[in-house]
């Protein structure tokens, strides 16, 4: 009898796999166990909670590095760089649903990034949250988040990925609403969960469709996985609606989930509101890792997204991804220009950058998109933690108009922030963002379908450098316009900033055209240093164009926000004075929230109201009418059937009347009396049914 | 141990007698009896095995001339229902702490109800099956009528009459079947139906009334589950019943309907249901979507979760009716049908566990709030009762279908099964998932977050005893969410065996 879960490694060659591959599951499970332990701790055990959370993630980091070394070694020795372990999870019908994990370059890069950035943010949080009364709860949620996110990364099953994906969504919900006494935080948390769930509903349909068609949810399974040629050929041979193949339709459904998580249009509305959460949460979840999970998902199912594409052509799914990504990139950058909340600017910047990653995936392939994901994770985490340091130093002030001149009081934060800002702006040569963003813009330029996304990305790049210059001008340059005295943050907060700043510069070295380590690693190709990489046609002019745009934008930003000396927090913004209407539209985020309020949410409320009306009036009225009808029928019609039914009704009513009388008696009677009543009632019931049955029997006989 | 099922059914009756006799300390007796019953049913569950066949069969001729035979037996489905009924009864009794009026009678009735449930889930002959079916109704009526809320009178009457109408229709259909076939044994009737003999016999004895008979049977079950639009008794009954009894109503009694559809309606009237499949499917979708939507505008926590229960059981109905749909390719169809049915049966258990736990928390909240469960009355409770909030949150997220907890697995399997059979139905039904999430998050938001109201500034958090009491239910949710094979290992062979015997 096999009622116990079949948690045994199914693959016969499991024993021959390296230790780290067989035990890769430890990487997500260790933080999850830590979260469970922290949940059981009493509130005052702050030190223990922080130690458990940081310690568990540090162990996961070490394991991730071990896994990285393992993959590197396979890569350099020419061995296969993708290894999987599968286990049986449940069985239905004659089939078995398998789950498992995968270790390949894509997964291991993400593992190292998430555990490393995560550890730094955990450490930073001990300083940032040091006065919070729910300190232990905070670390419990953070650790659970880390576990879920790492689970998303190593999942070799779309279902396991979805499960971890939802757990990540839960922790995002819990952490956005961490300061739950604030109604705005509670509302933002709910909005985040529901908006992403809209995407997840489509995602779920995509999963069941894929499962029904291919019979597996494993990505890779020695040729039998859903992302491998045999299954893809099946999907390509089937036609869904609107000229799409089943592969294209499923890919689009899954992309809807990715769009929800990664804040792509039109599901981006939750991400800026998510800034209600504590700033380390914004850095970890809503900038560096979770929101990038959608990008990671698209990369993970890339064989499905690109199934059927030949040389020089693309697929319907990737075309949609490219356009949505480009629109999001431009939209986010436009709106970021007109925000005054230091975190909201960064939030819209994140929306925009996620759009770049999507375009990178759609036009340039996995490596182009993921390289930007990794560099962005570092410099955006740096920017958010820097913003947190600023907010901390300015006594919880978030309005950039009430800051200014902080470079003097917060020199370390200023220096680190400037590095992050230049990386995000794509400042040439010395910063990682330049290389990763340039690769995307270049790929969009070579996209065979349209040049639209390319121009949108260029416009976005211009705006990005501009709004970052504007922000730095407001916050760090000029004169102090706030209240009280700003102060530099403690070392526990600034040291992570400096480390992140180092990587915001250094990571660019991994992805230059002369030494494209990143692409080679992800695609398991050989790698050599070759300056001829720069001689690719159009590459250098493209870099010059992008650099020129960055310089222009930085210059204009400097001119408007630094050179123009701002003295008061009530001075209108330079753009506001230039064009109040456009600025107001951008400041109001192009009225997306208002639009949804007027359409989707109104329709939702209307349907709810209608359902309740249907319930009370329509169905309720119908029941009353039927009951009335039977009564009339019983009076007029003396046929046997209606007598029976009517008799049943009368019997029921009689019992009720009797019951009423009995009840009145019961209220005053003693306990043994009830027993008698019950027993007698039961006996009568049995007798009635027996007699009825025997009468029926006699009729028959 | 050949009479284990009879003994299990008799045990709560015995407990009821003792409970009524001892009066004041009846709760102790009830707790002890229900826990023994739970252990026994868990024992039965683990002995059912993976054959998919009926086990622990008891047969004795009773009234041979009338085809009445005392026939008991359980397969994976029956055994799971036993465990659920026993579990929900334990929860209900544990939750009934504040019953001070006539505790002897109260707990006696609860145990009698449990006996009715056990009998319903083990009987294989219509005769005594119907006795138990009705036996469970009578204690439920009195429990609502005597211990219910302010408007308990009309609610109890409506509940009773409505369910009675369904039962009468059921009874009439079975009397007709008896006239036609001379027997009332479920297994025999199902066999007749599969061979087409039943259709012929009804034609010969009664004329062309198969659809009418099927409608009668379906009505009996549709009211009990309920299937919209036969649900109008439910919100009032759930809201007016004492909350601990609502646990029984939603956790166990509503499952009698789904069980009946699986054990009786589909095997015996599969052909007739096949004719009505589109209408039935449309009603199931209505149940899923309108049930969830109607919950949005409710102002009372019990009513919200009453409608949410309609929605959750709607997924079971969706699965049960979707398997009637034709689909190309026989192995693929069987695979989808078994996914749908595995999911539906798992959903029966998961919803029973989760809904019972949620109403248990509502019980504890009622004790703390002096009786009110109005949504508007609360706010910011998390600050005052963080453990309550956290533990109830687990149950709520299980109801929402969060992966890692039990509810997700069954809903996933249902969608896996339904999608290939009808992608349109699956696409409409996912809307229910979204609305349910909105409803549950709104409850969390309105009750637990925001500024704390002064009125609740002294509300006590869960005591240690309460934490220990609810912990097993929450652990079970997590366990079934992570390792569903514990249940599916037995459910799946049963489902395969069932499907094998059905002919639509």
Interface residues (C-beta under 8 A of the other chain):
Chain A: X1 X2 X3 X4 X5 X6 X7 X39 X88 X89 X90 X91 X92 X93 X94 X95 X159 X162 X163 X164 X165 X166 X167 X170 X173 X177 X180 X181 X183 X185 X186 X187 X190 X193 X194 X197 X198 X201 X204 X205 X208 X209 X211 X212 X604 X605 X607 X608 X609 X610 X611 X612 X614 X615 X618 X619 X620 X622 X623 X644 X645 X648 X649 X652 X653 X655 X656 X659 X663 X666 X671 X672 X674 X675 X678 X681 X682 X685 X686 X689 X690 X692 X693 X694 X696 X697 X699 X700 X701
Chain B: X16 X17 X20 X21 X23 X46 X49 X50 X63 X65 X66 X68 X102 X104 X105 X108 X109 X112 X127 X130 X131 X134 X135 X138 X141 X142 X145 X146 X157 X160 X161 X162 X164 X165 X168 X172 X175 X178 X179 X182 X228 X229 X231 X232 X235 X289 X290 X291 X293 X294 X296 X297 X298 X331 X332 X334 X335 X336 X337 X338 X339 X342 X343 X380 X382 X383 X390 X397 X402 X403 X404 X408 X409 X412 X413 X415 X416 X419 X420 X423 X426 X427 X430 X431 X433 X434 X435 X437 X438 X441 X442 X444 X445 X448 X449 X450 X451 X452 X483 X484 X485 X486 X488 X489 X490 X492 X495 X496
